[in-house]
Every structure is written in C-alpha cells, then in structure tokens.
Amino acid sequence: GALGKYAGNLALVQLGLGGMMALLLFDAMRRLHSSRAGLIAAALYLADPFSAVWALPVLSVTLFSALMAVGLYSLIRWRQWGRGHWLALAGISGGIGSLVRPIGVLLLPLWAIFTLLGCSRIPLSGRRQISRGSLRSSVVFGIAFLGIVIPWSFRNELLWDTFGVSSVAQYNLEYYLAPAAIAERDRVSLEEARYRLDPPAELSGVARSIWHMKVIWENPLPYLKSHLRGVVHTVAGIEYVRWFAFIGEPAERLELLTELRSGGLLQGVALLARAFGEEPQVATAFVLSLAYQLLLYIASFVGFRRFYGRASWTSLLLAATSIVFIVLPGPVGEPRFRLPVQPMLAMFGASAGDGDEDL
C-alpha cells in the first residue's frame, strides 16, 4: 500500500496465514523452551525475507506451509497433553495439506511413526515397548488423515479414472525425474532427454510409470547426481527478484550456483562484482537475503543440540519433516519448496538464542 500497489484480498489472506504461523511458533516455543524462545522464533520467521516474499503472491505453497505448521503444532500439543483431539487435528491438517501439495501424503507414515513413539523415550531402550496407547494414538491420527485423502482419491477415480490425490507424481516422473537421469547420463538438455525417452504407445497408467521408473533404476548414478543437484538448488535458492516485481522494477536473477558449479569460487565472486557495478540494488538484495539464510542455517545447526536436549521427540520430528520436504523432490526441487521448512529452522534458531532463564 505504501508503494501505491494493491495487493489484493488473496495476498492479504496469505499474509494473515504468515501471521498465524508466527503465533504458532511463539506458543510452541513458549511451551517447549521459554517465552524468550517463542519471541525469537516468531521474529526470525517474520523477518525472513524468503518467507515474506513468497507470502505475497497467490501461491499454494503458502497455504501448504500453514497447514503443515498447524499439523506440527497439534502434534506438539498432543505430546504435551495426550489429548486425542490434537492428534485428529494433526491428521486433518496433514490430509488437507496433501490436497494442496501431494508431497504431504508422505507425512502419513512419517508422522504415524512419531505418534507410535510418542509415549516412548527417544532413543528407544531395549526394555521400552510400544504401548497400546501409542498404537491407538497412531490409529486416530491415521484415520483423521485418510478421512481426507481417501474420499478425494475416490473422487479422482470417478472423474479422471486415476485413484490418488493427484496425478502430479506421475507427471513429475515422466517429465522431470526419468528425463533427468538421461540428461545427466548423455550430457544433454532436459528437453532433449524427453525426446529420447520413447515409451511404448500401448503403455498407460501404472505400466507407463513402471517403465519410467525402470529408466531411473538402470541409470542410478546419473539420477543421483541430478537428484542431489535439485536438493542443493532447494536448500541454497534465494528469492529476491519478486521484491522488485512488486514495485514494478525488472530485475535479472543472479545465477550464482551455476557460476560456482561451472567456474568455481573466483567466477562466482566475479559475477557478484559485476552485479554490484551494473545493478547494485539487485546485488544488495541478493547478498542480504543470502546472508540471512546462512545465519539461519548456522543458528539452526547450533540450536538443534539444545532443542534435542529439552525436547528430543519434537526436535527429531521437525528434523525428519524438514528432510522430507527438502530431499524427496529431487530434480523437481526449487527454492519455494523450502518454504514449509523455514518455520522449523526458526524454531531451531530460537533455541540457539534462548537463554536458560525465562523472561
């Protein structure tokens, strides 16, 4: 508004979702550590330029991040109080989130395992057995989660003859994952690799997916390299061009990762030097955003140990969920996929800055 631009109602709603996530971070860390830790976590998230820039466009990942935050917060509350309605809310949030971004389905087995371990110590001792209460808790969570996913899957079966939350997994397999293995193996572009892949015309559905999975199976090392490149892109990606798009100023993206990969550190430094000379405001925004993300990563690594000492179950839950969001997309990965992880990094970072005494 200060810049004379109209954000639109949807952008305002998404900003509201970001504010809600900050409140959840504050309350979760207040309960796990202290009020000081809650304030630090909320401040880290609200000051995060990466999260802020993605909270403004109309983007499903913002809604997905909010739903995941609600799910994780509910699991933390259940861990503290043992109330079944928190588990049900976690399942519902995860199920709805899976409809927004299908990777959420992978949280069903992961979070179910953590509900099984919810009444046990981590690491599990040889004498510590999974109790009936843990099994019952895991079932409650699973029913709430599947109560959202299964009806939608049947709906897709009736309308599109495809049982599942979405066809995006099959699309990614055929359009990104299998071609990425061929592109890396033959040193060609992704577009050229798609042309080289020619599945039999009679294959469809599951058989077609199996054919593409076989391509990956036969080229494990090339696929692994492309997968790891996608992980690095997701972890290291910095978004700053949209800041200038909001005020109507075109800005070119600084392909620092590409320069570092092709020419090394000196070529990357040269790229930044040229950028400061030609577009100083763009280069400044890039460096500040990169510096903030690096500091957040460092604080998160430092804070994980303290967090684990106070809340081992929660710290492992957050770490495992973060790994799913960052690692599994692989060649499909892009910086916006890290958006759901930023609140978890803020929680770990708050642990690094939290004193031993409460406010």
Secondary structure, DSSP 4 states (H G I P E B T S, - for coil): -TTS----HHHHHHHHHHHHHHHHHHHHHHHHT-HHHHHHHHHHHHT-HHHHHHTSS--HHHHHHHHHHHHHHHHHHHHHH--HHHHHHHHHHHHHHHHHSGGGGGHHHHHHHHHHGGGS-SSPPTT----HHHHHHHHHHHHHHHHHHHHHHHHHHHHHS--SS-SHHHHHIIIIIHHHHHHHHHT--HHHHHHH----TT--HHHHHHHHHHHHHH-HHHHHHHHHHHHHHHHH----HHHHHHTT-------HHHHHHHH-HHHHHHHHHHHHHH-HHHHHHHHHHHHHHHHHHHHHHHHHHHHHHH-HHHHHHHHHHHHHHHHTTGGG--GGGGGGGHHHHHHHHHHHH--SS--
